[in-house]
Amino acid sequence: MSAEKGSAFLLKIGDGALPPNYTTIAGLRATTLAINANPVDITTKNSGGWSEILSGAGLKSVTLTGSGNL
């Protein structure tokens, strides 16, 4: 892969082939990546004052924000 000037993060898209071929669609100078995994709280009045979490379940999200050159 060749170097690209002034980019902290390269946003690429693949063509779906095996092996995939990627095309750079943007070069971002400032980026923020947030990964969240929130468990599902199933606490009830019968929990005896303890928090209860549903095993194997949760809400997952990934957010990418950035600014740069297209």
Protein Blocks (a to p, Z undefined) as FASTA:
>chain_A
ZZdehiabdcdddehiacdddddfbdcfbdcdddddddddfbdfklnopacddehiacdd
ddddddddZZ
